[in-house]
């Protein structure tokens, strides 16, 4: 990560296509609500692992 920070506002689209390392955080006054889309689609039995040493993983 290069330390760049970009605000995400309602209506923005945030796209990753190279397994880029990233993190998202909510604001001080409200939660961050996201819609996450995967292609190829997930099978349904995956679990998000926040303890992986290389970052979150499925």
N, C-alpha and C positions, 0 to 999 in steps of 0.2 A: 504494500500500500504506500502511496506517495504522500499521504497526508492531505489530499484534496477533499474538501467538503462542499457538497452541492445541496441546496435546499430542494426538497420535493414538495410540491404544492398540489392541491386538488386538481385533477385533470391531467397531471403529468404521467408520462409513461417511462418506466425505467427498465432497460433491457440489457441483459448480460448474454453473451454468446460464446465466450471463451473461458468459462469457469473462472472468471475474474474474482479475486479476493475482494470482499466488500463487507460493509455492515450498514444497517439502517437503524435509525433511532427515532423515537417519537419526540414531540416537543415537550416543553416544561408544563404546559397547561392542558394537553390532551394526548390521548393514545394515538399511535400510528396504526391505521387500518389499511391492509394490503390485500390485493388479489394476486395470487401466485399461479402462474401458468407454466407447465413443463412440456417440452416437446423433445423427444417422445414422451408421451404421458406416463405418469407413475402407475404402477400396478395396483396400489392401494394398501399394501402391507408394509411400505417403507416407514421408517421412523426417523425423525430429525435428531441428530446426535450433536449436541452442543459441547461435548467433552472431547471431541477428536482433536488431537494435537495440531493438525494442519488446518483447523477451522471447522465449521459445522459441516456435516456430511449426511448422506442418506445411505 
